[in-house]
Amino acid sequence: MRSPSDILENIQVQTPVSNILETLWTSGYQAFLAGGAVRDALLGIAPEDVDILTNALPDDLAWLFADQDPKYVGKSFAVTLVDKVEVATCRPADKKAVAEGHTFPATDLGRRDLTINSMVWDPKTRTLADPFGGQADIETKTIRFTRDPFDRIEEDPVRMVRACRFAARFGFKIEPKAFDAICAQAHKITAQGTADRIQREIIKAMGMDKPSGFFNLLHDTGLLLYILPSLDRCYGLDGGPHHGETVFEHNLLVGDALPASMPTLRLAGFLHDTGKKDALEIKEGRNTFPGHQRFTQAMMDDLERLRFSKKDMDYIYALVRGHMRPLKADTTARAVRRLLVMLDDLNLSYQDFLRIRIADKKSNLNPVKKPYTLGDIRLRLGKILDAMNDQTAFNINDLDISGRDIQDVLGLPQGPAIGKVKAFLFEKVLDDPSLNQKKTLADLVRQMDRNDFTD
């Protein structure tokens, strides 16, 4: 494995990083490789993103890199995007840093969230500036806030979520003082302006090997109650006679079983059974959840509060509403066609339907319940593909006859009666796809009693 210095030196020589550093140095400014790039290098990971920390002001950067169309993108602190590289201007030293005798870059690093993110590499001297013990915390696999945890959380409550995400990502433990601070301040996560950033943290977590660790930490610290209460309330809820795990545990197993490359699908897996809390009925002393896939309001309220896009919300809703539709070895061709009609109504692909069904089946700790074998999956896929080859209408508008055609045959004006006729014809075509031909459908219309559709 390459050493951290090798990784960082390799970053340094890359353009545009090298050009930006050289420009800043020759103009008399200090500049360092900072944050995640340094952390990842110490972990032996090639960084995906490289940030530069400098004492040059945004106006200085705008002038120095005018020919590269720099963009000021700072929100919580000053960041200028130069040729796709984030160049951060150091924050002013606070009174505590001055009292402690810190100078740049330590004055900036002391205001960053976690010690593992509060280090810089000086490419000129090939030395690591680590005033708050980030390297030691990496070695001991510890997540710790930089300096006082309450101060860091007060500055930005989303740092609590980030602490949980990094702990889950790297398999680190949150240091006890940091953990206690998060528990005490969890209610502050609902502060104004945090929703979009919490959403981004959740989506980033979906890229982990097992995001369940992230959700477990959110629950253990009390954050999940404020972020995704629909999921949090499933903690400890018995999954009923068909499951060997709680509803919370089942949601986490399903999410882990879905692909990291599809974050929104994966999030749907973590939320797919949150409706069971509302659907709960106790029969013969055991929990049952009839129609739980229809109880989506609590989940949708959470997604809306976290400012997910309508597209993402509709997609997650479709996955949750459709995930219980049966598809078995003995499912008839007619039932498969009706399944495809449902998927068309939900604007959901059969591939994603199968993905969540396979993950759902796999994620059960009841020893009697077995996951699908490869043969089981092939059989179900085959049924869907056969139905798609046979069927020409999965939507009422796919009928090979128009409303105008029906008006002409029955001599009816435009109105609700035409829709009733089309619905009748669609049911016939679902039973027998070969009927979906204009002449055949017109013949069926001629056999109708127009009074049946006009009352």
Secondary structure by P-SEA (a helix, b strand, c coil): cccaaaaaaaaaacaaaaaaaaaaaaabbbbbbccaaaaaaaacccccbbbbbccccaaaaaaaaccccccccccccbbbbcccbbbbccccccaaaaaacccaaaaaaaaccccccccccccccccccccccaaaaaaaccccccccaaaaaaaccaaaaaaaaaaaaacccccaaaaaaaaaaccccccccaaaaaaaaaaaaaacccaaaaaaaaaaacccccccaaaaaaccccccccccccaaaaaaaaaaacccccaaaaaaaacccccccccccccccbbbbcccccccaaaaaaaaaacccaaaaaaaaaaaacccccccccccaaaaaaaaaaaaaacccaaaaaaaaaaaaacccccccccccaaaaaaaaaaaaaaaaaccccccccccccaaaaaaaacccccaaaaaaaaaaaaaaaaccccccaaaaaaaaaacccccccc
